Amino acid sequence: MFEGPEWSNTPVSNTDSVNNKEKTIIEEKKQIFLSYSHQDTQMKDKIITHLNALKYHGINCWIDDNIRLGEKWNNKIEVAINKSQVFILLVSKKFLSSDFIRDRELPEIKKRKNTLIIPVLLNDCSWDLIECIEERQMIPKNAIPLSSINEHEYDKIFGGLVKRVSDHYKNDF
């Protein structure tokens, strides 16, 4: 005779299943896609440190470091773009010179509807030649690149970025 916990004969409610599906859909929408050049990894790491605070609100930041060995990276990036509602673009000379970013990522990001795209200007570059960047308010304001700002100001700027993303998810969904 089995002497373990009693198993209930009560059927599982369909509403539990529906609520779990709705929760999954909502959680999938709470994803940030961070687009950057690998040559700007130091700045990416600084921004990620600030964005990690959003994890406690169910908002995850997707970066290509999430791709595991052996996985098809092109497919993983495409899926991540399609799941994301917020896109943070770390705009630099290296970012703009990346064929993959310009030819694959940016066109896919631009196709997405009801999204928030936030360009973060890292250094002086020809960002105004890229339509989906030049038409948006960027960080820092007035197109002043981070490279010309005192590093002590980064926390304030990145804190504002985190707040904007948090507000987007509070207000827009």
Summary of the structure (lengths in Angstrom):
residues: 173
radius of gyration: 19.8
end to end distance: 52.0
largest distance: 75.6
contacts: 456
relative contact order: 0.15
helix: 58%
strand: 12%
